[in-house]
Amino acid sequence: MRTLIIALAMLVVALPVFAGENPNLGIYLDLDTATPMGDNEVCPNPNETMDVYVCFDRLGDGGGLLGAAFMFDRTFGGFKLVQSNLLGGLDFGDVEADGWALTSGASAAYPDANGVIVAAMCQYLYLGTPGTITIMPHPVDGNSAADSMNELDFWCVHSIDGDGAAGNLGVCMPAPDGDCAAISPVEESTWGGIKALYR
């Protein structure tokens, strides 16, 4: 009986938390925080670093963010050099290994003039193999976030410009400079002619 009363008390306390869910809370990755959802593809040269920002928008009535949890699935060749919580509070875990939980500290973080909260930054060293970074739910906390009213919201990775391209990040090889045909001209020859060049 005592266990049942404790379980019911926990349910009564938890119900207001779930009552404020914001089904529109969006999360996306960006390379340029000056333009919301501006860049979702980068083509660095091998051995260059790049900063990847985790951004939230469509915050709803709560207006701010107290914390969030997520994970990255990275397929491009390279490795993470730094992960930084830009909300100002504590953070726990590794964004690629076991998930990353962020907090904003004593007060909530609020959106900038564009309606975006830049919550975190990860710096990567690119080694030359193309791929992606995909935002995934945290293995324990799922796709949860706490808004400024201490209500639990659930984020979703939203589309860019409604065209179905996910707010994740593509990493590709840089385009070659100039016209490839002009860079490496060829002339017809025979195998014997090629061997004769090296005698």
Helices and strands as residue ranges (DSSP letters): H 2-19, E 26-30, E 41-42, E 49-57, G 60-62, E 65-74, E 78-85, E 91-92, E 100-103, E 116-126, E 131-136, E 144-147, E 152-154, E 156-157, E 159-160, E 165-166, E 169-171, H 180-183, H 191-197
